[in-house]
Amino acid sequence: MDIIAKSLLGAVMIAAMLALARRGNYVVTGLLVSVPAVSLYTWWWVGKEQGTQALRVAVRAAMWSAIPWVMYLGIVYILAGRFPLWLALLCGVLAYLAVASVFLLVYSARAHV
């Protein structure tokens, strides 16, 4: 039941952002995408269910994800309008996955040392 409640909360947040975008509030929508609202309730549940050590590991990983996230945003920004939307988004996701994979490999290598 918890997963359904969490999914519904995420769906409500996405619907709110899309409603704002439809009204032309693109800057607000862009800011809300990055607001810690989703991570706030995610961190709450991770901390409550798995403990503070698991929370700290997850938060540290999220901090490292800022670099792949900026890469994703930069690629989408550059390619939007020059290529079909689906291709710009796909290239952004592929760039994110590539950079995140490098970080994961580095993190895994460090964990074994």
Secondary structure as a PSIPRED ss2 file (coil, helix, strand):
# PSIPRED VFORMAT (PSIPRED V4.0)

   1 M C   1.000  0.000  0.000
   2 D H   0.000  1.000  0.000
   3 I H   0.000  1.000  0.000
   4 I H   0.000  1.000  0.000
   5 A H   0.000  1.000  0.000
   6 K H   0.000  1.000  0.000
   7 S H   0.000  1.000  0.000
   8 L H   0.000  1.000  0.000
   9 L H   0.000  1.000  0.000
  10 G H   0.000  1.000  0.000
  11 A H   0.000  1.000  0.000
  12 V H   0.000  1.000  0.000
  13 M H   0.000  1.000  0.000
  14 I H   0.000  1.000  0.000
  15 A H   0.000  1.000  0.000
  16 A H   0.000  1.000  0.000
  17 M H   0.000  1.000  0.000
  18 L H   0.000  1.000  0.000
  19 A H   0.000  1.000  0.000
  20 L H   0.000  1.000  0.000
  21 A H   0.000  1.000  0.000
  22 R H   0.000  1.000  0.000
  23 R C   1.000  0.000  0.000
  24 G C   1.000  0.000  0.000
  25 N C   1.000  0.000  0.000
  26 Y H   0.000  1.000  0.000
  27 V H   0.000  1.000  0.000
  28 V H   0.000  1.000  0.000
  29 T H   0.000  1.000  0.000
  30 G H   0.000  1.000  0.000
  31 L H   0.000  1.000  0.000
  32 L H   0.000  1.000  0.000
  33 V H   0.000  1.000  0.000
  34 S H   0.000  1.000  0.000
  35 V C   1.000  0.000  0.000
  36 P C   1.000  0.000  0.000
  37 A H   0.000  1.000  0.000
  38 V H   0.000  1.000  0.000
  39 S H   0.000  1.000  0.000
  40 L H   0.000  1.000  0.000
  41 Y H   0.000  1.000  0.000
  42 T H   0.000  1.000  0.000
  43 W H   0.000  1.000  0.000
  44 W H   0.000  1.000  0.000
  45 W H   0.000  1.000  0.000
  46 V H   0.000  1.000  0.000
  47 G H   0.000  1.000  0.000
  48 K H   0.000  1.000  0.000
  49 E H   0.000  1.000  0.000
  50 Q H   0.000  1.000  0.000
  51 G C   1.000  0.000  0.000
  52 T H   0.000  1.000  0.000
  53 Q H   0.000  1.000  0.000
  54 A H   0.000  1.000  0.000
  55 L H   0.000  1.000  0.000
  56 R H   0.000  1.000  0.000
  57 V H   0.000  1.000  0.000
  58 A H   0.000  1.000  0.000
  59 V H   0.000  1.000  0.000
  60 R H   0.000  1.000  0.000
  61 A H   0.000  1.000  0.000
  62 A H   0.000  1.000  0.000
  63 M H   0.000  1.000  0.000
  64 W H   0.000  1.000  0.000
  65 S C   1.000  0.000  0.000
  66 A H   0.000  1.000  0.000
  67 I H   0.000  1.000  0.000
  68 P H   0.000  1.000  0.000
  69 W H   0.000  1.000  0.000
  70 V H   0.000  1.000  0.000
  71 M H   0.000  1.000  0.000
  72 Y H   0.000  1.000  0.000
  73 L H   0.000  1.000  0.000
  74 G H   0.000  1.000  0.000
  75 I H   0.000  1.000  0.000
  76 V H   0.000  1.000  0.000
  77 Y H   0.000  1.000  0.000
  78 I H   0.000  1.000  0.000
  79 L H   0.000  1.000  0.000
  80 A E   0.000  0.000  1.000
  81 G C   1.000  0.000  0.000
  82 R C   1.000  0.000  0.000
  83 F E   0.000  0.000  1.000
  84 P C   1.000  0.000  0.000
  85 L H   0.000  1.000  0.000
  86 W H   0.000  1.000  0.000
  87 L H   0.000  1.000  0.000
  88 A H   0.000  1.000  0.000
  89 L H   0.000  1.000  0.000
  90 L H   0.000  1.000  0.000
  91 C H   0.000  1.000  0.000
  92 G H   0.000  1.000  0.000
  93 V H   0.000  1.000  0.000
  94 L H   0.000  1.000  0.000
  95 A H   0.000  1.000  0.000
  96 Y H   0.000  1.000  0.000
  97 L H   0.000  1.000  0.000
  98 A H   0.000  1.000  0.000
  99 V H   0.000  1.000  0.000
 100 A H   0.000  1.000  0.000
 101 S H   0.000  1.000  0.000
 102 V H   0.000  1.000  0.000
 103 F H   0.000  1.000  0.000
 104 L H   0.000  1.000  0.000
 105 L H   0.000  1.000  0.000
 106 V H   0.000  1.000  0.000
 107 Y H   0.000  1.000  0.000
 108 S H   0.000  1.000  0.000
 109 A H   0.000  1.000  0.000
 110 R H   0.000  1.000  0.000
 111 A H   0.000  1.000  0.000
 112 H C   1.000  0.000  0.000
 113 V C   1.000  0.000  0.000
